């Protein structure tokens, strides 16, 4: 009897360990499938440093960077919040400006002739060339950071709004014409709803651009945010903090892109 109980207990324990091991294996497989680029980067990083013989001044090790992040989280919290605040504010304002200008261009040939060349000029001029001019016009403060983000963001929203409003099927346009719908009714009830997927695409594409614009502006003209942390860390030869700031900025861009993509899917699923 005792032997039978021992055998049963062993089988139960073995089955439990087997299920736990299978669950852990499946979890590790999912992690590997989803995050293999990050895992590969963490493996290749120290190998690359060792193979090239780089010193700490050229590139710190992943352990040094992680140590600075873990031991000094307060250094990164406020810069991340400031950068996120300016990026979200500039993104929202830039999207609004782009959509409004896109609607005006679609509605009026006169507005198209006035706005389209200016929009193209702002698009082709490098933002680094505009920053000194914008800083002289708007000052070396946070307001200029938002203006720079708006300039970077508005053109995708502008161009995709125009193309989305122009993609309405001819049968739908004919139906609204037969019903005697005016221009404003056609814009609000037909063309603007049809442009929502394009507008959401512009939001997804512009989200990481907004982070990049804020970082660049903070690096060059502002005294707050991750961009300023990058600059000040390099000036003080705090290489681990400089690399950690770059990694945090990259993670923030990826997070913003993912959130914008999730919002795009929900909105498009609801309107289509």
N, C-alpha and C positions, 0 to 999 in steps of 0.2 A: 504494500500500500504506500509506504513511504517512498519507495523507488518510483512508483507511478506518479506520485505528486511531484517528485523532483523532476521527472521527465517532462511533465506538463508545464511546470514552472519554467523550465529551460526553453521549451518551445514557445511559450508566451513571451518570455524575455527576448528570445531571438527574433520573434515576429515583430515585437515592438521596435527593437533596434533596426530591423530591416525596413520598417515603415519610415522611421525617423531618417535613416540613411537615404532612402529613396526621396523623401521630401527635401532633404538638404541638397542632394544631387540635382533635383529639378530646379531648386532655387538658384544654385550656382550656374546651371545651364542658362537660365533666364538672364541672370546678371551678365554672363559672358556674351550672350547674344545681343543684349541691349547696350552694354557699355564696353564692348571690346575696344573701341578706339581709345577710351580713357585708360584702360588697362594696358594697352599696347604703348601708349605714351609714357605711363609710369615706369614701364620696363625699359623702354628705349632711352629715356632721359638719362639715367645714370650710366648706361652703357655708352651713350654718345659722349658724355663728359669724360669717361675713362679712356675711350678710344682716341680722343683728340687731345687729351692731357690738359684740359681747360682748368684754370684756377677758379677759386671762388669769385674773384673780381669779374670774370667773364660770365660765368653762369653758376649759381649756387645749386646745390643738390636738392632733390625733392624733399628730403628729410628736413633740411634747413628751412625751406619755404613753409612746409607744413608746421614746423615748430613755431615759427613766427606767427602763423595764423592762429594756432591753438593758444599760445601764451599771451598774445596781445589782440584779442578780438575787438576790444574797445577802439583800437586804432582804425579799424575798417568799418565799424558800424555806421558812424555818422557820415563818412564819405559815400558809402553805398546808398544811404537814405537820401543824401543831397543829389547824387547823380540820378537816382531813380526818380526823384521828384521832378527835376528839370527835364528828364527824358520823357516822362509821362505827360507833363504839361506841354512841352514843345510838340510832342507827337499828337496830342489831342487838338491843339491849336492849328498845327500844320495840316492835319486831316480836314479840319473844318474849312480852312482857307482854300485848300485844294478842291474840295467838293463844291464849295460855293462858286469859285472861279470856273470850275468845269461846267456847272449848270449855266452860268452866264454865257460862257463861250458857245455852248450848245444852243442856247436860246437866241443869241444875237450875233449876226455876222459882224456887226460893228465892234462888239466886245471881243470877238475872236481876233479881228485885225489888230486890236489894241493890246490884248493880253498875251496872245500866243508868242509873239517875238520876245516879249519881256521874260516870259516863263522859260523859253528856250535859252536865253542868255544866262539867266540865273542857273540853269541846269548845266551848261557847258563850262562855266567859269569855275575853276577849282575853289573849294571852300577855303583852303588855306590862303589863297590870294585875296579873298573877301574879308577875312577876319580882321586884318589891320584897319580896313576901311570901316567895317561895322563897329569896331571898338571905338574909333574916333567919333562916329555918329551917335552911338548909343551908350558909350562909356565902357569902362573896364569892370563891369559888374555882372550880376546874375542875369539881368535883363537881356544882355547881349547873348548869353548862352542860349536862352530860349529863342531869340531871333534866329540864331544860326541853325538850331534844330528845325525851326519852322521852314527855313529856306531849303534844308535838305529833304524834308518830309513832304512838302506840299506838291512837288511835281509828280511823283507817282500817283497820288490821290487825284490830282488834276487831270492827268492824261488818261488814267483808267476810268475816271468818271465820264469823261467825254466819250471814250470808246464804248463803255457800258451802256450809256444812254442812246448811242447810235446803233446798238445791236438789236433793237426791238424788231420783231418780225413785221413785214409789210401788212400782213392780214390784221394784226392788232392795231397798227396805225390807221388802216382803212376803217376798221370798226369804230374807233374813236372819232374819226372824221365824219362818218355817217351819223353818229349820235350827236354831232354838233359840239363836241368838247372843245373848249378854248385852250390856248397855249398853256396857261397855268395848270389847268386840270390835267392836260396830257403829261405835263412834267411831273406833277405830284402823284398821279394815279397810274401812270404807265411807264414813263422813261426812267424816272428816278428809282422806283422799285426794281426795274430790270437791271439797274446799274449796281445794286447792292452787292452781288457776288464780286464784281470788279473792285468796288470800294473796300470790301473786306480783304481782298487780295493785296490791295495797296497797303492796308494796315499791317498785314503780316510781313510784307517786304520792308516796310518802313520801321518796324519796331527795333530791329538790331541797328539800323542806320541811326536812329535817334540816340541810342546809347553811344555809338561811335562819335556822333556830332558833339554830344555833351562832353565826352572824354577829351576830344581835341580842343574844344573851347576852354575847358577847365585847365588843360595843360598849358595853354598859351596865354590866357587873359584872366582867368578867375582864380580865387584863392581858396576854393572849397572843392569837395568832391574827390572822386577817385583819380581824375586827371591831375589834380593838384598833388595828391598823394604820390602818384607816379613821379612827378617832377621833383618834389621835395625829397623823396627817397633816393633818387639818382644824385641829387646835389649833395646829400649827406653820405653818399657811398653806402647806403643801406640796401645792399643788393638783394637780400632775401625778401625784404619788404617790397622792393620794386617788382620783383617777379611775382610775389604773392598778390600784389595789386593788379597786375596784368591778368593773373588767373581768375581773380574775383570779377574783374570786368568782363572777361570772356564768359564766365558762368552766368553773369547777369544778362549778357546779350542773348545767350542760349535760352535762358528762362523767359525773357521777354518775347522771343520768337515763339517759344512753345505756348505761352499764354495767348498770344495773338492768333496762333494757328488753331487753338482750341476754341476761341471765341468765333473765329471765322467759320469753323465747322458748324457750330451751334446756330449761328445766324443764317448761314446758307441753307442748312437743313430746314429751318423754320420758314424761310421765304420761298423755297423752291418745292 
